[in-house]
Amino acid sequence: MRLADFIEAATVETEPDRLWACATAWLEDLGFDRVLHLQLGADLGADPGAQGGFCARTTLGAEFERYYVDQGLAGHDPFPTYCLSAHGPIETGADYLDDYAYLSAGEREVILAAREAGFRSGFSSVTRRDSAGVEAWNVGSRLGRWEVERIRRARQGEIRLGLLALRGRLGGGGQDCPLSPRERQCLELLADGLRTKAIAHELGIAPITVELHLRNARSKLGAATREQAVATFVARYGPPPTDPAKG
C-alpha cells in the first residue's frame, strides 16, 4: 500500500481497533511485522508498569505478553527507559544487543524474550512528547539488522509520516484506551459469572493471559477491582449478549 493510500484510509477510519489493524498491515507490507505502540500519560513518566493512563498494543503475540507479565518484565523494559526521551530514532532488538553494553541483565532479558517472539531488529519512533504525555512506536521485524537498515534508508521518512498520521488516534492521550476485542470478551464472560480458568477454557487461552486482559481492561476503564471494571463496562457498553444455548 502506498503512503498516500494508507494515510487516506487512516483518515477516514475512526474505530481504533480497525485503525490498528490497518496500520500493522501497512507496516508488515514494508517488512515490519513485529510492532509495539505505547502511550503514557504525563503523570506516569516512563513507567509502563504503573496503573492509570497507560495504553499499549503489540503484534508480538499472546505468548510473549504472558511471559512479559508472568516474569514482571515491565520493570526492566529498556524501551520506555531509553527511547521515549531520545531526540531521534534508536535501533532496537536483539541484533543490536552488542551495541548496548550498558544494558542490565533484566533489560537484556526483555530484548531476548522479544527475539523469541520474532522481534530481531527495528527502531523507535516518538510521535508525540508534550504536556499530555508521550506516544511512541517500536517498529520491529523478523528480518536481520542489515536488511532492516536497508529498508529504513529507503522508507524511514515515509514510515515516519504514516506514524504521525496515527498520532493520538489509537487510544489514550488523556482519555480511556479502547478495549481490545479480547478484553471485551473476557469482561463479558466475567460479567456472565465465569472465573479466570473458565474464561480461559472458553476462549482457548491460558489463565495468565486472561489475567493480563482483565488487568489491562481495569486500567483502561479506570477501575480498581474486577467488580468495578465489570460495572463500568456494563454501564458503558451494555450487558453481555445472551448465549442462546443457555437461554
C-alpha positions in Angstrom: 0.0 0.0 0.0 1.4 3.4 -1.0 1.8 6.0 1.8 -0.9 8.2 0.2 -3.3 5.3 0.2 -2.6 4.4 3.8 -3.0 8.0 5.0 -6.3 8.3 3.1 -7.5 5.0 4.7 -6.3 6.1 8.1 -8.0 9.5 7.8 -11.5 8.0 7.2 -11.1 5.2 9.8 -12.2 6.3 13.3 -12.5 2.9 15.2 -9.2 2.4 17.0 -9.1 -1.4 16.6 -9.6 -1.2 12.9 -7.1 1.6 12.6 -4.6 -0.5 14.4 -5.2 -3.4 12.1 -4.8 -1.1 9.1 -1.6 0.3 10.5 0.0 -3.0 11.3 -0.9 -4.4 7.9 0.7 -1.4 6.2 3.9 -1.8 8.3 4.0 -5.5 7.6 3.9 -4.8 3.9 7.0 -2.7 4.4 8.8 -5.5 6.2 8.0 -4.6 9.8 5.8 -7.4 11.2 6.7 -7.0 14.9 5.3 -3.7 16.2 4.6 -2.1 19.6 2.7 1.1 20.2 2.8 2.8 23.5 1.1 5.8 25.1 1.8 7.1 28.6 0.0 9.9 30.4 2.1 12.7 31.7 1.5 11.6 35.3 3.2 8.3 34.7 6.5 9.4 33.3 8.1 6.4 31.6 6.8 3.6 33.8 4.7 1.1 31.8 4.1 -1.0 34.9 2.1 1.7 36.5 -1.7 1.8 36.6 -3.7 4.6 35.0 -3.0 6.4 31.8 -1.1 3.7 30.1 -2.1 2.1 26.8 -0.1 -0.4 24.7 -0.7 -2.5 21.7 1.6 -5.1 20.2 1.8 -7.7 17.5 4.3 -9.9 19.4 1.5 -12.4 20.4 -0.1 -13.8 23.4 2.8 -16.0 24.5 5.1 -13.0 24.7 2.5 -11.0 26.6 2.0 -13.9 29.0 5.8 -14.2 29.6 6.1 -10.4 30.0 3.5 -10.3 32.7 4.5 -13.5 34.4 8.1 -12.5 34.7 7.4 -8.9 35.7 9.4 -7.6 32.7 7.7 -4.2 32.7 10.1 -3.0 35.4 13.1 -3.8 33.2 11.8 -2.8 29.7 14.5 -0.7 28.1 12.2 0.8 25.5 10.5 3.4 27.8 13.7 4.0 29.7 15.9 4.9 26.7 13.7 5.5 23.7 10.9 7.8 25.0 13.3 10.6 25.9 15.6 10.3 22.9 15.7 13.1 20.3 15.7 10.7 17.4 15.2 7.0 16.5 17.1 4.4 18.4 17.9 0.9 17.0 16.1 -1.8 18.9 16.0 -5.6 19.0 18.4 -8.5 19.8 20.5 -7.9 16.7 21.7 -4.6 18.3 22.5 -6.0 21.7 26.2 -5.9 21.2 25.9 -2.1 20.6 24.5 -1.5 24.1 26.9 -2.9 26.6 25.4 -0.7 29.3 22.1 -2.6 29.4 21.3 -4.5 32.6 20.7 -8.3 32.7 17.0 -7.6 33.2 16.9 -5.2 30.2 18.7 -7.8 28.1 16.1 -10.4 29.1 13.3 -8.3 27.8 15.0 -7.9 24.4 15.8 -11.6 24.2 12.2 -12.5 25.1 11.1 -10.3 22.2 13.5 -12.1 19.9 11.8 -15.4 20.8 8.6 -13.8 19.6 10.3 -12.9 16.3 11.5 -9.3 17.0 15.1 -9.3 15.8 15.7 -5.7 14.8 13.9 -2.4 14.5 13.8 1.2 15.6 11.9 3.6 17.8 9.8 6.5 16.7 8.4 9.0 19.2 5.4 10.7 17.5 4.3 12.9 20.4 6.0 14.3 23.5 4.2 17.1 25.3 2.4 18.1 28.5 -0.3 15.4 27.8 2.3 12.6 27.8 4.3 10.5 25.3 3.3 8.4 22.3 5.9 6.1 20.6 6.4 3.1 18.4 8.8 0.3 18.4 8.8 -0.7 14.8 10.4 -4.2 14.5 10.9 -7.1 12.2 11.8 -10.7 11.9 14.5 -9.5 9.4 18.1 -9.0 10.4 19.6 -5.6 11.1 21.2 -5.1 7.7 18.0 -5.8 5.8 16.1 -3.5 8.2 18.7 -0.8 7.8 18.3 -1.1 4.0 14.6 -0.6 4.3 15.0 2.3 6.7 17.3 4.1 4.3 14.7 3.8 1.6 11.5 4.2 3.6 12.1 5.8 7.0 10.7 9.2 6.0 7.6 7.5 4.6 7.1 5.4 7.8 7.5 8.5 10.0 4.8 10.4 8.1 2.5 7.4 8.3 3.0 7.1 12.1 2.5 10.8 12.6 -0.9 10.4 10.8 -1.9 8.0 13.6 -0.9 10.3 16.5 -3.5 10.3 19.3 -5.9 8.1 17.4 -5.2 4.6 18.9 -6.4 5.4 22.4 -5.0 7.2 25.4 -4.0 10.8 25.2 -5.9 11.7 28.4 -8.9 9.6 27.5 -9.7 5.9 28.1 -7.9 3.5 25.8 -10.2 1.4 23.7 -10.8 -2.1 24.9 -9.4 -4.7 22.6 -11.8 -7.5 21.3 -10.2 -10.0 23.7 -10.5 -7.6 26.7 -14.2 -7.2 25.8 -14.7 -11.0 25.6 -13.0 -11.5 29.0 -15.2 -8.8 30.6 -18.3 -10.2 29.0 -17.6 -13.7 30.3 -16.7 -12.3 33.7 -20.0 -10.4 33.8 -21.7 -13.7 32.9 -20.3 -15.2 36.1 -17.3 -17.1 34.8 -14.0 -17.2 36.7 -10.5 -17.0 35.3 -10.0 -20.7 34.5 -13.4 -21.0 32.9 -12.8 -17.9 30.8 -9.5 -19.3 29.7 -11.2 -22.6 28.7 -14.0 -20.8 26.9 -11.6 -18.7 24.8 -8.9 -21.3 24.4 -6.1 -19.2 26.0 -4.0 -19.6 29.2 -5.4 -18.3 32.6 -2.4 -15.9 32.9 -3.4 -14.4 29.5 -7.0 -13.9 30.9 -5.4 -12.1 33.9 -3.4 -9.9 31.5 -6.5 -8.9 29.5 -8.5 -8.2 32.7 -5.7 -6.1 34.2 -5.4 -4.1 31.0 -9.2 -3.6 30.9 -9.2 -2.4 34.5 -6.5 0.1 33.7 -8.3 1.4 30.6 -11.6 1.7 32.5 -10.1 3.3 35.5 -11.3 0.5 37.7 -9.6 -0.6 41.0 -11.2 -4.0 41.0 -12.7 -6.6 38.7 -16.2 -5.9 40.0 -15.8 -2.2 39.3 -14.5 -2.9 35.8 -17.5 -5.1 35.1 -19.9 -2.5 36.4 -18.2 0.3 34.4 -18.1 -1.9 31.3 -21.8 -2.8 31.5 -22.8 0.8 32.2 -20.8 2.0 29.2 -21.4 -0.8 26.7 -24.5 -2.6 27.9 -24.9 -6.1 29.3 -23.1 -9.1 27.6 -25.1 -10.8 24.8 -27.3 -13.7 25.8 -26.0 -17.1 24.9 -28.9 -18.9 23.2 -27.5 -22.3 24.4 -28.1 -21.1 28.0 -31.4 -19.4 27.5 
